[in-house]
Amino acid sequence: MSDIKNLYTAPPQIPSQFITEIEGVSIFMKREDLLHPEVSGNKFRKLKYNIAEATSQKRQILLTFGGAFSNHIAATAAAGKLSGFKTIGLIRGEELGEDLEKTLQENSTLRFASHCGMKLHFINRSDYRNKTSEAFLEDLRKKFGDFYLVPEGGTNELAVKGCEEILTPEDAEYDTICCAIGTGGTISGLINSSEEHQQILGFPALKGDFLKPEIQRFSKKNNWKIIPDYHFGGYAKVDEKLIEFMNNFRSKYGIQLDPVYTAKLMYGIFDLAETGYFLKNTRILAIHTGGLQGISGMNKVLKMRNLPPILTYDESCN
């Protein structure tokens, strides 16, 4: 694992890769998944200034929340280890803590986080819903000490500031910037750093219309739109059609997508291009936000559902 502090001081130049042309629309991808092997994509960006702030406050512990297969949990654990912080993960689902050894054996995300030194604490779903209440957080401080809180999914003002650095002056050549949406932090950063002539399209990975107010909280521009039609049933929901698309995409273009975010993003872009949504000669830049660590866990779910597998991503935390 390379020194993340040096990477944050001088992040690598991320290439934009031409993917294909559909109905006169050129589609490119920004390979944010290549930023770092363990803290990749938008998680690298979201954690950058939060880690800097925790350091300036002389905190020694990062505490955050997430589900059992959370990209954010895995990235925070790895970033904490690289940056010299202790990490605590509050995981939704107290039943997962009843037999921790079995849970870690079966769940690659939590096993990775644990190997990176994260202390896992499992809470019931009722308590989890209170994760933003001050009374609940005060109880956590009494239990765990003076931690630095990183929100679920990593989104706050500092995270948006980090995501503003995804786009560079060279990206002004693109007409449309597309990204997947989870908590709204990544698209907010893209909107803030976009050029006047660019439109930002967000593809939610989950159902619901709650994202607009969240994005408006972090960005005052209006050059963006949410495309709600490609969530495939909701968060972490997939079907055989999406799996086939992922595997064909990897085979044809040599890029691995994740099933929760980027597969739905690219499926949506391709479908819109094929049906004439974009004007001819439009140049699209899709943001690959990483998240590949979750494929192993998803494949176990797919096996139980008798669905074809996704190529497995190799996890490690040395």
N, C-alpha and C positions, 0 to 999 in steps of 0.2 A: 504494500500500500504506500503510495507516494505521499509526500508532505503536502497536505491540503493548504497550509498557510502560504507556501510558495506559489501554489496554483492560484490562490485567490489574489495574490499580489500581481501575478502576471499570468492570467488565464490563457490557455492555448487558443489559437485561432481555429474556429470551428468551420469546416468547409460546408458549402452549400452544394449538394449533389443533384445533378439533373436526373430526374426519374423517367419521365415519359411525356409525350404530347398526346392529348386527347381532344379531338374536334377543334384543333387549332389553339388549344390551351396548353401552355408549357408548365409543367409541374416540377418543382425543385423541393429538396428537403434539406433543412438545416440540422446537422447531426449532433444535437446537444447530448445525445446518448454517449458520445465519445469523450465527453469532458473528463470523466473519472470513472474507473471501473466499479467503485462501490458507492460513490456519491454522484450519480450521473444526472444529466438532464436538468429539469427545473428544480429538483431538490438541491443540487449544487448551488444554483442561483439563489434559492429561497433561504438557504442556511448561511450564505456568505456574511451578510451584514448582521444577522442574529448572533453568529459566533463572535463577530467583532464586538458587538455590544455586550455580550456576556463576558468577554475578556476585559473590556473597559470597566465593567462593574465588579471585576474581580470575583465573579461567581466561579464555583468549581463543579457545579452540577447542572446539566441540562435535563429538564423534565418535559415530556410531551405525551400525546395521546394518539391512539390509532387502533385499527382493526387487526385481525390476526394475520392478514397478508399485506399490510400497509407498506407501500414504497417509502413513505415518510419515516416510519419506524426504523426500517433497515438503514436508510440514509443517515438519520440522526445518530444511530448507534455507531456507524462507521465514521462519520464526521467527528463525533465526540472523541472517539479513540484517537483519531489522527490529530486532533487539536488539544488533547490532554485533559478533556473533561470526563467526569463520571456521567453516565447517562441512566435515566430512569424512564421506562415506558409503561404507561397505564394502558392496558390492553382491554378492549371491550369483550366481555364474556367470561364471567368468573368460573364457568365450567372448565375452561382451558387450564386453569391452575390446579385442578383437583389431582391430576397426574402429570406433573410438569415434564418428567422424563419422557413420557409417551407423547406429549404435545410437541416437545422439541424434536423428537424422532420423526414425527409425521409432518411438521410444519417447517418448511425450509426458511421462511422469512424470520420466524421467531428464533430458529436455531442460529441463523446468521447473526441476528441482533445480540443474542446471548453470547456467541463466540467473540463478538466485538466488545463485550464487557457490559452491555446494557442489563440492568436489573429489571426484570419484568414483574409487574404487579397486575393481577387480573381483577377487574371490577365488574359488577353486574350492570346490566344495560340501563337500569334506572339511575344509578349513581353516575354512569357515563354521560347521561343527558345533562347532568348538572356541572359538567366540566368547566363551564365558563363562569359559574357563580362564585362570587368572592368568598362566601362562607365555605364552600367546598375547597377552594384553593387554599384558604387559610388552614383548614384541617390538614391539607397535604403538606403545607410548610411546617406545621408542628411535627408531622411524621417524618419528613425527609430533609428538613433543613432549608437553608436559604438558596433555593434553586432558581435558575433562569427558565422561565416558561416559554416554550415554543408551541404555538397553537397546533391543534389537529390539522394535518395537511400542510402546516408550515406557513400559512398565509397571514401576514400582517403587513404593516407599512414597510418594514425593513425587507421583508420578502419581496414585495412589489418592487422596491428599489433595486434589488438584485436582478429581478426578471427584466427590468428596463435595459439591462446590459446584454440581453440576448441579441437584439438587433444592433447592427453596426452601420456606419455610413455607407458601406458597400451594398447593404441590403435595400437601399433606396431604389434600386432598379426594378424591384418587384411591385406589382400593382395590388396584390392581395396577400395578406399574411393569415395563415390558418393554424389554429392550435386546438387541442383537446382542452376541455374544462372540467375541473374537479371542484375546487373551492373558489376559483375566480382570481387567484393571485397572479398566475402566469399571464393570462390574457390582459389583466389590468396593466402589468408592466409593459407588455407589447403595445397596448394602446397609447400609453404615455410616451413611449419612445418612437412611435410611428411617425412617418412623414405625412404632410398634409394631403398628398394625393393617394395615400394608401387606405384600403379598407381592411379591417381586422374581422375575421370570422371565427367564432368559437363554437366548437362541437361538444356539447355536454355529454359526459359519460354516464349520467344518471338522469332520472325523471325529475320533473318539477320546474317551476318558474321562479324560484327564489334567487337565482343568480344575478339577475339584473340589478337589484338594489345593492348587492354586494360589490359588483363591478363599479357601479356609480359611486360607491363610497371611496374607492381608490383612484378613480379617473374621472375627469371632467369633460373629456372629449366625447364626441358623438359619432365617430367614424367606425363604428363597430356594430356587429349584429350576431345574434345567437341563432345557430341552426339546430333545432331541437329534434330532428327526425332520425338520428342515427345512434341512439343509445342502446338499441337491441334489447329492450325490455327493462333496462335499469342498470344500476351500478354493478359491475362485474358479471353481468349477464351476457352470455354468448350463445351462438347457435352454430350449426354445422356450416352454414353459409359464410359466417365470419371467419371460422377456423380455416376453411378452404381458401378464403381470400388471403389470410395471413401467410399460410404456407406457400401459396402461389407467389405472393409478393416477395417472400424471402428467396424463393427459387429463382425468380426472374430478375430481381434487382439486387440481390445480395444483402438485403437489410432486414433485420429481425424487428418485428413490431411486437408491442405488448397487447394482450387481449382486452385490457380495461380501458385504455386511452387511445394509443396511436393507431391501433387497427381500426377502430371505429372512425377516427379522424380521416385516415386515408381512404377507407371505404366510402365515406361521405363525399370526400373531394372527387374521387373517381366517378361516383354516381352522378354528382351534380354536373361534372364536366361532360359526361356522356349524354345527359339529358338537356344540354344547352343552357344551363344556368349562367355560365360565365360568357362574357363577350369573347369573340375570337381575338387572338393575339394577347390575351391576358397572361401575365406571368405570375404564377402562384408560388409562394414559399410556405411549405408546411414545416412546423417545428416538431422535431422528434424529441419528446420530453423524457425519454428513458423508461424506467419502470420495468425493465426486463426481468428483474429478480423474481417477480411474481408468477412467472410461467410454470415453474416446477409445481407450485401449489395448485395452479389452475388445471394442470394436466391430471392431477389426482381426482379432481372434481369431474373432469371430462371422462375419465376412465369409469367412474361410478355411473355416469350417465350414458355409457356405451357410445361416446362420441370420439371421433379421431383426435389424436394428440397434436399439440404444438411442439415444435422442436424445443428441447430443454435448454435453459440458460445455465451455465456453470457458475455456481456461487462459491465464494471463498472469503475468508477474513483471516489473514495471517498475522 
